Amino acid sequence: MIPSQEHSIPKLRTTLKPGDIGSIIHLHGILYARECGWDHTFEGYVAEGLAKFAISCDPCKDRIWITEVDGRIIGCISIVGYSETEAQLRWFLMHPDLRGRGLGKKLIDEAIQFSRDCGFKSIFLWTTSNLKAAARLYESVGFSKTDEKTHQIWGQILTEERWDLTL
């Protein structure tokens, strides 16, 4: 549970501070293990991508949004420039204690606007078919499912889905 969530106002920032990468990896690992049964290899997958992002982030085409309550990271989303015209949405997560309050929608709106401002023509993301609430949110802002593949990943057989948005 997020401490004193009724009285605290979530804050949004776009700069990384020491410890953020570890906190975001930890949050992904714990929540996806609890909610989806994914194993430690998912945490490694997140760690690998976030490490590359932290080392080579280009503020002209890459950004991370971090949501905090009382100094604790409770959500995030990122845009990573994939090519000159295409961006990838990554690491979208909101702590379950704060879901349903519009914070995820705010994050995705920020990511889409940033992508437009950068001149990207499209955004894509990969998710899994069991994350129904996320899929509804993606669809509500204009993404459509364009591909899927089923395979053994993160300790389970999962169907990964690609979603695309033309800007």
DOTOR-68027 format. One record per residue: residue in one letter; residue number from 1; x, y, z of N, C-alpha, C in turn. Coordinates in Angstrom, 3 decimals. Example, Ala and Ser with C-alpha at 12.3 -4.5 7.8 and 13.67 -1.06 7.14 Angstrom:
> A / 1 / 13.190 / -5.690 / 7.800 / 12.300 / -4.500 / 7.800 / 13.200 / -3.300 / 7.800
> S / 2 / 12.850 / -2.250 / 7.080 / 13.670 / -1.060 / 7.140 / 12.900 / 0.030 / 7.870
This chain:
> M / 1 / 0.836 / -1.188 / 0.000 / 0.000 / 0.000 / 0.000 / 0.875 / 1.244 / 0.000
> I / 2 / 0.436 / 2.234 / -0.724 / 1.150 / 3.506 / -0.782 / 0.835 / 4.292 / 0.483
> P / 3 / 1.850 / 4.784 / 1.209 / 1.592 / 5.501 / 2.458 / 0.728 / 6.742 / 2.254
> S / 4 / -0.192 / 6.947 / 3.146 / -1.076 / 8.121 / 3.201 / -1.556 / 8.581 / 1.832
> Q / 5 / -1.990 / 7.629 / 1.004 / -2.392 / 7.960 / -0.360 / -3.598 / 8.889 / -0.419
> E / 6 / -4.467 / 8.856 / 0.578 / -5.643 / 9.731 / 0.537 / -5.267 / 11.192 / 0.661
> H / 7 / -4.157 / 11.481 / 1.327 / -3.785 / 12.861 / 1.592 / -2.637 / 13.363 / 0.716
> S / 8 / -2.009 / 12.480 / -0.001 / -0.857 / 12.861 / -0.810 / -1.262 / 13.073 / -2.255
> I / 9 / -0.653 / 14.056 / -2.868 / -0.926 / 14.358 / -4.268 / 0.206 / 13.753 / -5.103
> P / 10 / -0.134 / 12.922 / -6.074 / 0.917 / 12.374 / -6.937 / 1.625 / 13.497 / -7.696
> K / 11 / 2.949 / 13.364 / -7.799 / 3.764 / 14.337 / -8.524 / 4.361 / 13.647 / -9.736
> L / 12 / 4.492 / 14.400 / -10.822 / 5.028 / 13.880 / -12.070 / 6.315 / 14.613 / -12.399
> R / 13 / 7.348 / 13.841 / -12.769 / 8.605 / 14.461 / -13.187 / 9.182 / 13.704 / -14.381
> T / 14 / 10.084 / 14.361 / -15.085 / 10.665 / 13.765 / -16.296 / 12.182 / 13.682 / -16.226
> T / 15 / 12.731 / 13.795 / -15.062 / 14.176 / 13.662 / -14.906 / 14.479 / 12.441 / -14.045
> L / 16 / 15.547 / 11.755 / -14.404 / 15.992 / 10.608 / -13.618 / 16.886 / 11.074 / -12.483
> K / 17 / 16.690 / 10.470 / -11.323 / 17.543 / 10.719 / -10.175 / 18.200 / 9.396 / -9.788
> P / 18 / 19.326 / 9.452 / -9.079 / 19.940 / 8.209 / -8.625 / 18.929 / 7.353 / -7.855
> G / 19 / 18.904 / 6.082 / -8.186 / 17.987 / 5.143 / -7.543 / 16.712 / 4.893 / -8.322
> D / 20 / 16.362 / 5.796 / -9.246 / 15.113 / 5.641 / -10.003 / 15.079 / 4.360 / -10.827
> I / 21 / 16.158 / 4.071 / -11.527 / 16.175 / 2.891 / -12.397 / 15.931 / 1.636 / -11.558
> G / 22 / 16.629 / 1.522 / -10.442 / 16.431 / 0.370 / -9.559 / 15.018 / 0.286 / -9.021
> S / 23 / 14.447 / 1.423 / -8.648 / 13.071 / 1.436 / -8.124 / 12.061 / 1.019 / -9.180
> I / 24 / 12.251 / 1.483 / -10.409 / 11.325 / 1.140 / -11.492 / 11.432 / -0.343 / -11.826
> I / 25 / 12.655 / -0.868 / -11.868 / 12.849 / -2.297 / -12.115 / 12.191 / -3.109 / -11.005
> H / 26 / 12.418 / -2.717 / -9.771 / 11.836 / -3.415 / -8.616 / 10.315 / -3.413 / -8.686
> L / 27 / 9.725 / -2.268 / -8.967 / 8.266 / -2.169 / -9.050 / 7.717 / -3.092 / -10.136
> H / 28 / 8.352 / -3.103 / -11.300 / 7.928 / -4.015 / -12.369 / 8.035 / -5.470 / -11.916
> G / 29 / 9.180 / -5.827 / -11.337 / 9.400 / -7.210 / -10.920 / 8.379 / -7.684 / -9.905
> I / 30 / 8.163 / -6.892 / -8.873 / 7.236 / -7.270 / -7.796 / 5.793 / -7.319 / -8.292
> L / 31 / 5.347 / -6.264 / -8.981 / 3.944 / -6.204 / -9.389 / 3.591 / -7.265 / -10.433
> Y / 32 / 4.452 / -7.454 / -11.421 / 4.124 / -8.446 / -12.448 / 4.240 / -9.874 / -11.911
> A / 33 / 5.110 / -10.118 / -10.957 / 5.155 / -11.437 / -10.325 / 3.861 / -11.681 / -9.554
> R / 34 / 3.423 / -10.683 / -8.793 / 2.214 / -10.818 / -7.977 / 0.954 / -10.914 / -8.845
> E / 35 / 0.838 / -10.054 / -9.844 / -0.399 / -9.969 / -10.609 / -0.476 / -10.957 / -11.773
> C / 36 / 0.664 / -11.337 / -12.328 / 0.657 / -12.179 / -13.535 / 1.417 / -13.490 / -13.374
> G / 37 / 2.166 / -13.617 / -12.299 / 2.942 / -14.831 / -12.087 / 4.228 / -14.899 / -12.900
> W / 38 / 4.693 / -13.763 / -13.400 / 5.905 / -13.755 / -14.214 / 7.116 / -13.951 / -13.322
> D / 39 / 8.140 / -14.597 / -13.866 / 9.322 / -14.914 / -13.072 / 10.391 / -13.820 / -13.161
> H / 40 / 11.548 / -14.108 / -12.600 / 12.647 / -13.145 / -12.518 / 13.185 / -12.714 / -13.886
> T / 41 / 12.947 / -13.505 / -14.930 / 13.473 / -13.124 / -16.245 / 12.788 / -11.863 / -16.779
> F / 42 / 11.553 / -11.608 / -16.338 / 10.895 / -10.360 / -16.743 / 11.630 / -9.161 / -16.137
> E / 43 / 12.000 / -9.293 / -14.885 / 12.737 / -8.218 / -14.228 / 14.069 / -7.959 / -14.945
> G / 44 / 14.727 / -9.023 / -15.391 / 15.966 / -8.879 / -16.156 / 15.736 / -8.173 / -17.484
> Y / 45 / 14.625 / -8.505 / -18.135 / 14.261 / -7.856 / -19.402 / 14.058 / -6.351 / -19.193
> V / 46 / 13.332 / -5.984 / -18.153 / 13.108 / -4.566 / -17.845 / 14.434 / -3.889 / -17.501
> A / 47 / 15.254 / -4.557 / -16.701 / 16.543 / -3.991 / -16.281 / 17.440 / -3.707 / -17.484
> E / 48 / 17.487 / -4.634 / -18.425 / 18.335 / -4.456 / -19.605 / 17.927 / -3.211 / -20.402
> G / 49 / 16.637 / -3.072 / -20.672 / 16.163 / -1.923 / -21.442 / 16.339 / -0.605 / -20.714
> L / 50 / 16.027 / -0.599 / -19.415 / 16.164 / 0.638 / -18.644 / 17.628 / 1.059 / -18.504
> A / 51 / 18.522 / 0.091 / -18.373 / 19.944 / 0.423 / -18.285 / 20.407 / 1.114 / -19.566
> K / 52 / 20.017 / 0.572 / -20.705 / 20.387 / 1.198 / -21.982 / 19.790 / 2.601 / -22.081
> F / 53 / 18.532 / 2.739 / -21.650 / 17.873 / 4.041 / -21.681 / 18.633 / 5.053 / -20.818
> A / 54 / 18.983 / 4.658 / -19.598 / 19.669 / 5.568 / -18.674 / 21.022 / 6.023 / -19.218
> I / 55 / 21.701 / 5.125 / -19.907 / 23.038 / 5.438 / -20.421 / 22.973 / 6.302 / -21.678
> S / 56 / 22.006 / 6.043 / -22.544 / 22.035 / 6.703 / -23.858 / 20.807 / 7.554 / -24.163
> C / 57 / 20.063 / 7.951 / -23.160 / 18.857 / 8.762 / -23.369 / 19.192 / 10.058 / -24.105
> D / 58 / 18.474 / 10.296 / -25.188 / 18.609 / 11.535 / -25.964 / 17.354 / 12.361 / -25.700
> P / 59 / 17.453 / 13.466 / -24.963 / 16.259 / 14.234 / -24.595 / 15.467 / 14.780 / -25.774
> C / 60 / 16.064 / 14.767 / -26.968 / 15.338 / 15.217 / -28.156 / 14.381 / 14.156 / -28.682
> K / 61 / 14.542 / 12.893 / -28.269 / 13.663 / 11.844 / -28.776 / 13.276 / 10.794 / -27.739
> D / 62 / 13.806 / 10.902 / -26.536 / 13.527 / 9.937 / -25.468 / 13.089 / 10.690 / -24.213
> R / 63 / 12.116 / 10.122 / -23.511 / 11.701 / 10.740 / -22.240 / 11.058 / 9.679 / -21.361
> I / 64 / 11.250 / 9.862 / -20.068 / 10.572 / 9.028 / -19.087 / 9.772 / 9.942 / -18.173
> W / 65 / 8.569 / 9.512 / -17.827 / 7.718 / 10.215 / -16.876 / 7.611 / 9.329 / -15.653
> I / 66 / 7.872 / 9.904 / -14.499 / 7.841 / 9.166 / -13.242 / 6.797 / 9.816 / -12.342
> T / 67 / 5.883 / 9.011 / -11.835 / 4.867 / 9.479 / -10.906 / 5.278 / 9.040 / -9.504
> E / 68 / 5.249 / 9.985 / -8.569 / 5.646 / 9.717 / -7.191 / 4.547 / 10.134 / -6.225
> V / 69 / 4.494 / 9.435 / -5.118 / 3.680 / 9.830 / -3.973 / 4.601 / 9.759 / -2.758
> D / 70 / 4.693 / 10.846 / -2.040 / 5.561 / 10.915 / -0.855 / 6.976 / 10.428 / -1.148
> G / 71 / 7.495 / 10.771 / -2.334 / 8.856 / 10.397 / -2.695 / 9.027 / 8.970 / -3.183
> R / 72 / 7.942 / 8.201 / -3.221 / 8.003 / 6.813 / -3.704 / 7.491 / 6.740 / -5.134
> I / 73 / 8.228 / 6.054 / -5.987 / 7.785 / 5.871 / -7.367 / 6.603 / 4.918 / -7.376
> I / 74 / 5.501 / 5.379 / -7.990 / 4.291 / 4.563 / -8.046 / 3.824 / 4.329 / -9.481
> G / 75 / 4.537 / 4.915 / -10.447 / 4.170 / 4.704 / -11.836 / 5.180 / 5.328 / -12.768
> C / 76 / 5.124 / 4.875 / -14.024 / 6.032 / 5.438 / -15.020 / 5.550 / 5.073 / -16.420
> I / 77 / 6.122 / 5.767 / -17.377 / 5.936 / 5.481 / -18.797 / 7.130 / 6.105 / -19.501
> S / 78 / 7.449 / 5.605 / -20.674 / 8.576 / 6.166 / -21.405 / 8.312 / 6.138 / -22.898
> I / 79 / 8.909 / 7.081 / -23.579 / 8.979 / 7.081 / -25.040 / 10.453 / 6.950 / -25.400
> V / 80 / 10.736 / 5.996 / -26.271 / 12.094 / 5.772 / -26.758 / 12.053 / 5.927 / -28.271
> G / 81 / 12.868 / 6.835 / -28.797 / 12.951 / 7.002 / -30.241 / 13.483 / 5.726 / -30.876
> Y / 82 / 12.692 / 5.123 / -31.730 / 13.066 / 3.860 / -32.359 / 13.716 / 4.101 / -33.717
> S / 83 / 13.203 / 5.077 / -34.432 / 13.766 / 5.494 / -35.723 / 13.464 / 6.984 / -35.865
> E / 84 / 13.751 / 7.543 / -37.017 / 13.458 / 8.961 / -37.236 / 11.963 / 9.255 / -37.165
> T / 85 / 11.136 / 8.270 / -37.538 / 9.692 / 8.505 / -37.630 / 8.867 / 7.714 / -36.630
> E / 86 / 9.494 / 6.780 / -35.921 / 8.741 / 5.866 / -35.060 / 9.293 / 5.874 / -33.636
> A / 87 / 8.383 / 5.958 / -32.656 / 8.743 / 5.901 / -31.244 / 8.157 / 4.642 / -30.637
> Q / 88 / 8.793 / 4.170 / -29.568 / 8.268 / 3.025 / -28.828 / 7.858 / 3.477 / -27.437
> L / 89 / 6.658 / 3.101 / -27.040 / 6.174 / 3.347 / -25.688 / 6.610 / 2.158 / -24.840
> R / 90 / 7.245 / 2.441 / -23.696 / 7.781 / 1.363 / -22.861 / 7.535 / 1.641 / -21.388
> W / 91 / 7.640 / 0.603 / -20.594 / 7.658 / 0.619 / -19.127 / 6.463 / 1.352 / -18.510
> F / 92 / 5.300 / 1.138 / -19.079 / 4.071 / 1.765 / -18.579 / 3.559 / 0.928 / -17.417
> L / 93 / 3.483 / 1.552 / -16.260 / 3.085 / 0.837 / -15.045 / 2.516 / 1.824 / -14.037
> M / 94 / 1.464 / 1.401 / -13.347 / 0.894 / 2.186 / -12.258 / 0.641 / 1.239 / -11.087
> H / 95 / 1.072 / 1.629 / -9.902 / 0.842 / 0.811 / -8.714 / -0.658 / 0.553 / -8.566
> P / 96 / -1.058 / -0.672 / -8.239 / -2.490 / -0.995 / -8.159 / -3.267 / -0.138 / -7.170
> D / 97 / -2.629 / 0.352 / -6.115 / -3.334 / 1.201 / -5.139 / -3.766 / 2.534 / -5.737
> L / 98 / -3.191 / 2.910 / -6.881 / -3.515 / 4.198 / -7.480 / -4.131 / 4.083 / -8.867
> R / 99 / -4.476 / 2.887 / -9.268 / -5.124 / 2.708 / -10.567 / -6.565 / 3.204 / -10.492
> G / 100 / -7.097 / 3.560 / -11.642 / -8.484 / 4.014 / -11.700 / -8.687 / 5.468 / -11.335
> R / 101 / -7.625 / 6.222 / -11.201 / -7.715 / 7.639 / -10.834 / -7.357 / 8.570 / -11.992
> G / 102 / -7.110 / 7.985 / -13.166 / -6.764 / 8.802 / -14.319 / -5.287 / 9.089 / -14.471
> L / 103 / -4.464 / 8.567 / -13.557 / -3.027 / 8.835 / -13.631 / -2.395 / 8.152 / -14.848
> G / 104 / -2.814 / 6.931 / -15.150 / -2.297 / 6.228 / -16.321 / -2.655 / 6.952 / -17.605
> K / 105 / -3.876 / 7.444 / -17.681 / -4.324 / 8.205 / -18.856 / -3.491 / 9.471 / -19.002
> K / 106 / -3.203 / 10.137 / -17.900 / -2.361 / 11.339 / -17.940 / -0.970 / 10.989 / -18.466
> L / 107 / -0.410 / 9.878 / -18.005 / 0.913 / 9.467 / -18.472 / 0.910 / 9.190 / -19.977
> I / 108 / -0.078 / 8.446 / -20.430 / -0.104 / 8.101 / -21.853 / -0.352 / 9.340 / -22.717
> D / 109 / -1.187 / 10.258 / -22.234 / -1.404 / 11.516 / -22.968 / -0.106 / 12.315 / -23.078
> E / 110 / 0.657 / 12.382 / -21.996 / 1.946 / 13.083 / -22.011 / 2.892 / 12.439 / -23.031
> A / 111 / 2.933 / 11.111 / -23.045 / 3.824 / 10.387 / -23.957 / 3.439 / 10.635 / -25.415
> I / 112 / 2.155 / 10.634 / -25.701 / 1.690 / 10.874 / -27.071 / 2.015 / 12.306 / -27.499
> Q / 113 / 1.775 / 13.268 / -26.624 / 2.062 / 14.658 / -26.972 / 3.558 / 14.871 / -27.208
> F / 114 / 4.386 / 14.288 / -26.365 / 5.834 / 14.388 / -26.549 / 6.237 / 13.815 / -27.908
> S / 115 / 5.659 / 12.676 / -28.259 / 5.973 / 12.044 / -29.548 / 5.590 / 12.948 / -30.710
> R / 116 / 4.433 / 13.585 / -30.603 / 4.016 / 14.544 / -31.642 / 4.997 / 15.710 / -31.715
> D / 117 / 5.338 / 16.253 / -30.545 / 6.253 / 17.397 / -30.493 / 7.619 / 17.054 / -31.081
> C / 118 / 8.041 / 15.800 / -30.973 / 9.326 / 15.351 / -31.519 / 9.252 / 15.093 / -33.015
> G / 119 / 8.047 / 15.101 / -33.575 / 7.895 / 14.870 / -35.005 / 7.774 / 13.409 / -35.412
> F / 120 / 7.578 / 12.533 / -34.433 / 7.370 / 11.126 / -34.780 / 6.051 / 10.992 / -35.524
> K / 121 / 5.995 / 10.057 / -36.437 / 4.779 / 9.798 / -37.225 / 3.926 / 8.697 / -36.606
> S / 122 / 4.545 / 7.861 / -35.766 / 3.801 / 6.766 / -35.146 / 4.478 / 6.336 / -33.845
> I / 123 / 3.686 / 5.636 / -33.035 / 4.171 / 5.046 / -31.782 / 3.737 / 3.589 / -31.790
> F / 124 / 4.622 / 2.709 / -31.344 / 4.230 / 1.316 / -31.156 / 4.588 / 0.877 / -29.742
> L / 125 / 3.971 / -0.187 / -29.304 / 4.279 / -0.788 / -28.019 / 4.031 / -2.286 / -28.113
> W / 126 / 4.650 / -3.011 / -27.205 / 4.377 / -4.444 / -27.043 / 3.819 / -4.640 / -25.644
> T / 127 / 2.779 / -5.441 / -25.541 / 2.173 / -5.793 / -24.269 / 1.793 / -7.263 / -24.341
> T / 128 / 1.085 / -7.751 / -23.353 / 0.616 / -9.135 / -23.394 / -0.907 / -9.158 / -23.321
> S / 129 / -1.478 / -10.202 / -23.876 / -2.936 / -10.278 / -24.018 / -3.675 / -10.328 / -22.688
> N / 130 / -3.008 / -10.707 / -21.610 / -3.669 / -10.778 / -20.307 / -3.815 / -9.415 / -19.633
> L / 131 / -3.181 / -8.377 / -20.158 / -3.260 / -7.043 / -19.550 / -4.417 / -6.262 / -20.186
> K / 132 / -5.621 / -6.678 / -19.831 / -6.844 / -6.167 / -20.472 / -7.089 / -4.682 / -20.200
> A / 133 / -6.869 / -4.228 / -18.980 / -7.117 / -2.810 / -18.658 / -6.176 / -1.910 / -19.460
> A / 134 / -4.920 / -2.329 / -19.594 / -3.976 / -1.545 / -20.389 / -4.421 / -1.501 / -21.843
> A / 135 / -4.874 / -2.636 / -22.364 / -5.334 / -2.678 / -23.764 / -6.516 / -1.738 / -23.980
> R / 136 / -7.424 / -1.690 / -23.015 / -8.567 / -0.762 / -23.136 / -8.092 / 0.686 / -23.169
> L / 137 / -7.099 / 1.005 / -22.352 / -6.555 / 2.362 / -22.345 / -5.865 / 2.671 / -23.667
> Y / 138 / -5.062 / 1.747 / -24.176 / -4.396 / 1.968 / -25.464 / -5.429 / 2.211 / -26.564
> E / 139 / -6.459 / 1.388 / -26.565 / -7.499 / 1.523 / -27.585 / -8.233 / 2.860 / -27.459
> S / 140 / -8.455 / 3.301 / -26.228 / -9.201 / 4.547 / -25.999 / -8.472 / 5.784 / -26.510
> V / 141 / -7.139 / 5.698 / -26.640 / -6.378 / 6.848 / -27.140 / -5.970 / 6.674 / -28.603
> G / 142 / -6.469 / 5.615 / -29.251 / -6.273 / 5.469 / -30.687 / -5.344 / 4.375 / -31.156
> F / 143 / -4.709 / 3.653 / -30.245 / -3.867 / 2.531 / -30.659 / -4.748 / 1.399 / -31.188
> S / 144 / -4.199 / 0.609 / -32.093 / -4.883 / -0.603 / -32.551 / -3.890 / -1.757 / -32.573
> K / 145 / -4.388 / -2.943 / -32.278 / -3.537 / -4.135 / -32.262 / -3.197 / -4.517 / -33.692
> T / 146 / -1.897 / -4.700 / -33.962 / -1.455 / -4.974 / -35.330 / -0.733 / -6.302 / -35.483
> D / 147 / -0.357 / -6.935 / -34.386 / 0.385 / -8.192 / -34.479 / 0.296 / -8.912 / -33.145
> E / 148 / 0.511 / -10.217 / -33.179 / 0.617 / -10.978 / -31.944 / 1.444 / -12.224 / -32.184
> K / 149 / 2.099 / -12.670 / -31.120 / 2.891 / -13.895 / -31.179 / 2.829 / -14.563 / -29.814
> T / 150 / 2.652 / -15.865 / -29.835 / 2.555 / -16.640 / -28.607 / 3.817 / -17.475 / -28.458
> H / 151 / 4.422 / -17.394 / -27.270 / 5.649 / -18.147 / -27.010 / 5.926 / -18.203 / -25.515
> Q / 152 / 6.918 / -18.993 / -25.172 / 7.361 / -19.126 / -23.785 / 8.206 / -17.908 / -23.437
> I / 153 / 7.777 / -17.168 / -22.434 / 8.517 / -15.980 / -22.002 / 8.151 / -15.691 / -20.548
> W / 154 / 9.120 / -15.283 / -19.764 / 8.933 / -14.875 / -18.366 / 8.260 / -15.959 / -17.519
> G / 155 / 8.612 / -17.212 / -17.841 / 8.136 / -18.339 / -17.049 / 6.752 / -18.834 / -17.423
> Q / 156 / 6.195 / -18.354 / -18.510 / 4.847 / -18.751 / -18.931 / 4.763 / -18.793 / -20.449
> I / 157 / 3.676 / -19.345 / -20.938 / 3.353 / -19.210 / -22.358 / 2.417 / -18.009 / -22.449
> L / 158 / 2.873 / -16.979 / -23.142 / 2.126 / -15.722 / -23.232 / 1.944 / -15.322 / -24.685
> T / 159 / 0.880 / -14.568 / -24.913 / 0.675 / -13.964 / -26.222 / 1.050 / -12.492 / -26.116
> E / 160 / 2.121 / -12.136 / -26.816 / 2.520 / -10.735 / -26.886 / 1.751 / -10.073 / -28.020
> E / 161 / 1.373 / -8.828 / -27.786 / 0.622 / -8.065 / -28.777 / 1.364 / -6.775 / -29.102
> R / 162 / 1.398 / -6.455 / -30.384 / 1.933 / -5.165 / -30.813 / 0.745 / -4.253 / -31.071
> W / 163 / 0.815 / -3.036 / -30.573 / -0.194 / -2.007 / -30.766 / 0.483 / -0.815 / -31.422
> D / 164 / -0.199 / -0.189 / -32.390 / 0.346 / 0.949 / -33.125 / -0.621 / 2.122 / -33.110
> L / 165 / -0.034 / 3.311 / -33.098 / -0.803 / 4.550 / -33.171 / -0.162 / 5.437 / -34.226
> T / 166 / -0.937 / 5.849 / -35.221 / -0.465 / 6.821 / -36.199 / -0.756 / 8.212 / -35.649
> L / 167 / 0.263 / 9.056 / -35.670 / 0.108 / 10.416 / -35.116 / -0.309 / 11.396 / -36.192
